[in-house]
Amino acid sequence: IVSMEFDTPEKWGGEIKLNNGGAYYIEPQAAPARLPYSVRAKRLDAAE
């Protein structure tokens, strides 16, 4: 993960950008207590 729109304990998710150029969207929510954590993500842009 290169960037995440929201990364606080109160609000986590939003637009996620990956190192390979891919972009996904995770519905903002309270941050999970620990990772790994399964969420549904929508692909916004495919990797090149």
N, C-alpha and C positions, 0 to 999 in steps of 0.2 A: 504494500500500500504506500503510495506516494503522498496522497492527501485525503483527508476526510472532512466533509463539510462541518459536522458537529462532533466534537470529541471532549465532552465534559461529562461528569457523573450524571447530571440532570438530563442531558440531551446528547445522544450518540447516534451516528448514522448519517443520512443524507447522501449526497453525491460522493462516491468513493472513486478515486483514480488510482490505477495500477501502474507499476513500472513499465509494463509492456504496451502501454497506451490504452488499455481497456478502461471503460468507465461503467460503474454500476450505481444503482440507487437502492438504499435501504431505508425503509420508513423510519424516521427519527423516533427514538424511544429512550428510556432510561438506560444507562450503560449497564452491560451485564456484569455480574459479580466476578466472573472469571472467564477466560477463554480456554479451550475452544467453545464456541457458542454458535448454534445453527440459526440462521435467519434466511428469509426469502429476499433475494436481490433481483432487481430488474436491470437488464443490460441496456445501457444508454448508448455505448459506442464500442465497437469491436476493436481488438488489438490489431495492429498493423503487421 
